[in-house]
Amino acid sequence: LATAEALGRFGTEGLTSAYYWTDPADRSPAFWAFRAFRNFDGAGGRFLDWSVPVKGDGVLASLFASRDADRRHVVAVLLNFATASSISARVALDGCGVASARGFTYEGGASGFRTLDVTSTAQALQTVAPPYSMTVLDLTADVPARSVP
């Protein structure tokens, strides 16, 4: 989770690349942290080019969000630092609607990300992030988000 947190912070601060002194061991937690931002679904799914500011009310979680140039595709990475409790996450969408939404989560171990149930409405995207996990939310909006810079 520390590696994923660092990569997310790099994105919010405008860094365009990150270097890991050696390759993370194959299928290690650090390996999957990089995969959360690059190829989370095994088919090229990635954190997008524009960082999106987020607001949160928890101290045991971090959320990093990105969007494409058209403001229709959003990818967010949610980190749950609580070792024993899940987080019910709600991501406001400002009424742009959701054409499609997918979720992936990593809870440790070599098997990597698994799919996660995501519920969407015109107002929000909701999911439950397991304890001590990395969760990736991948959504496409019906219309461009208005309030995203």
C-alpha positions as CSV (number, residue, x, y, z in Angstrom):
1,L,0.0,0.0,0.0
2,A,2.9,2.4,0.7
3,T,4.1,2.0,-2.9
4,A,0.6,2.6,-4.3
5,E,0.3,5.7,-2.0
6,A,3.6,7.1,-3.3
7,L,2.6,6.5,-6.9
8,G,-0.8,8.2,-6.3
9,R,0.9,11.2,-4.6
10,F,3.3,11.5,-7.5
11,G,0.3,11.9,-9.9
12,T,-1.3,14.5,-7.8
13,E,1.9,16.5,-7.6
14,G,2.4,16.4,-11.4
15,L,5.3,14.0,-11.6
16,T,5.2,12.2,-15.0
17,S,7.3,9.1,-14.1
18,A,8.4,7.0,-11.2
19,Y,11.4,4.7,-10.9
20,Y,11.7,1.7,-8.6
21,W,15.3,0.9,-7.9
22,T,14.9,-2.7,-9.0
23,D,12.0,-4.4,-10.5
24,P,9.4,-5.3,-7.9
25,A,9.4,-9.1,-7.3
26,D,6.9,-10.7,-9.7
27,R,3.4,-10.9,-8.1
28,S,4.6,-9.1,-4.9
29,P,2.5,-6.4,-3.3
30,A,4.8,-3.7,-4.9
31,F,4.3,-5.4,-8.3
32,W,0.5,-5.1,-7.9
33,A,0.8,-1.5,-6.7
34,F,2.4,-0.6,-10.0
35,R,-0.3,-2.6,-11.8
36,A,-3.0,-0.5,-10.0
37,F,-1.8,2.4,-12.1
38,R,-0.7,0.5,-15.2
39,N,-2.6,-2.5,-16.5
40,F,-4.9,-3.2,-13.6
41,D,-7.2,-5.4,-15.7
42,G,-4.4,-7.3,-17.5
43,A,-5.7,-5.7,-20.8
44,G,-4.0,-2.3,-20.7
45,G,-6.4,-0.5,-18.2
46,R,-4.4,2.3,-16.7
47,F,-4.6,5.5,-14.6
48,L,-5.3,8.3,-17.1
49,D,-3.5,11.4,-18.2
50,W,-5.2,14.1,-16.2
51,S,-5.2,14.1,-12.4
52,V,-8.6,15.0,-10.8
53,P,-8.8,16.7,-7.4
54,V,-10.7,14.6,-4.8
55,K,-12.2,15.2,-1.4
56,G,-12.5,12.6,1.3
57,D,-13.4,12.4,5.0
58,G,-11.4,9.4,6.1
59,V,-8.0,9.1,7.6
60,L,-7.6,5.4,6.9
61,A,-8.0,5.8,3.1
62,S,-6.6,7.6,0.1
63,L,-8.3,8.2,-3.2
64,F,-6.5,9.2,-6.4
65,A,-8.5,10.0,-9.6
66,S,-7.8,10.6,-13.2
67,R,-9.6,11.4,-16.4
68,D,-9.1,11.5,-20.1
69,A,-9.1,14.6,-22.3
70,D,-12.8,14.2,-23.2
71,R,-13.8,14.0,-19.5
72,R,-15.8,10.8,-20.1
73,H,-13.4,8.2,-18.9
74,V,-12.4,8.2,-15.2
75,V,-10.1,5.8,-13.4
76,A,-9.7,6.1,-9.6
77,V,-7.5,4.2,-7.1
78,L,-8.8,3.8,-3.6
79,L,-6.5,2.6,-0.8
80,N,-8.0,1.2,2.4
81,F,-5.4,1.3,5.2
82,A,-7.7,-0.2,7.8
83,T,-6.4,-3.6,8.6
84,A,-9.7,-5.1,9.9
85,S,-12.6,-3.1,8.3
86,S,-14.0,-2.5,4.9
87,I,-14.7,1.0,3.6
88,S,-18.1,1.8,1.9
89,A,-16.9,4.2,-0.8
90,R,-19.2,6.6,-2.6
91,V,-17.8,8.7,-5.5
92,A,-20.0,11.6,-6.5
93,L,-20.5,12.1,-10.2
94,D,-22.2,15.5,-10.4
95,G,-25.1,14.0,-12.4
96,C,-23.0,13.1,-15.5
97,G,-24.4,9.5,-15.4
98,V,-22.5,6.3,-15.9
99,A,-22.5,4.3,-19.2
100,S,-20.3,1.6,-17.7
101,A,-18.4,0.9,-14.5
102,R,-15.9,-1.8,-13.4
103,G,-14.1,-2.4,-10.2
104,F,-11.0,-4.4,-9.3
105,T,-9.4,-5.0,-5.9
106,Y,-6.2,-6.4,-4.5
107,E,-6.2,-7.8,-1.0
108,G,-2.7,-9.4,-1.0
109,G,-1.3,-12.5,-2.4
110,A,0.2,-13.5,-5.7
111,S,-3.2,-13.9,-7.6
112,G,-3.5,-10.1,-8.0
113,F,-6.6,-8.1,-8.8
114,R,-10.1,-9.6,-8.8
115,T,-13.3,-8.1,-10.0
116,L,-15.4,-6.1,-7.5
117,D,-19.1,-5.2,-7.5
118,V,-19.7,-1.6,-8.3
119,T,-23.2,0.1,-8.2
120,S,-23.7,3.3,-10.1
121,T,-26.5,5.9,-10.4
122,A,-26.6,9.4,-12.0
123,Q,-25.4,10.8,-8.7
124,A,-22.7,8.4,-7.5
125,L,-20.6,5.3,-7.9
126,Q,-20.6,3.0,-4.8
127,T,-18.5,0.0,-3.8
128,V,-17.1,-1.7,-0.7
129,A,-13.3,-1.7,-0.5
130,P,-12.0,-4.7,1.5
131,P,-9.7,-4.2,4.5
132,Y,-6.1,-3.3,3.7
133,S,-6.6,-3.2,0.0
134,M,-6.1,-1.4,-3.3
135,T,-9.3,-0.9,-5.3
136,V,-9.5,0.4,-8.9
137,L,-12.7,2.0,-10.2
138,D,-12.9,2.3,-14.0
139,L,-15.9,4.2,-15.4
140,T,-17.2,5.8,-18.5
141,A,-19.7,8.7,-18.2
142,D,-22.8,9.3,-20.4
143,V,-21.8,12.9,-20.7
144,P,-18.6,14.8,-19.9
145,A,-18.1,15.7,-16.2
146,R,-18.9,19.5,-15.8
147,S,-16.9,20.2,-12.6
148,V,-13.7,18.3,-13.4
149,P,-10.9,20.7,-14.4
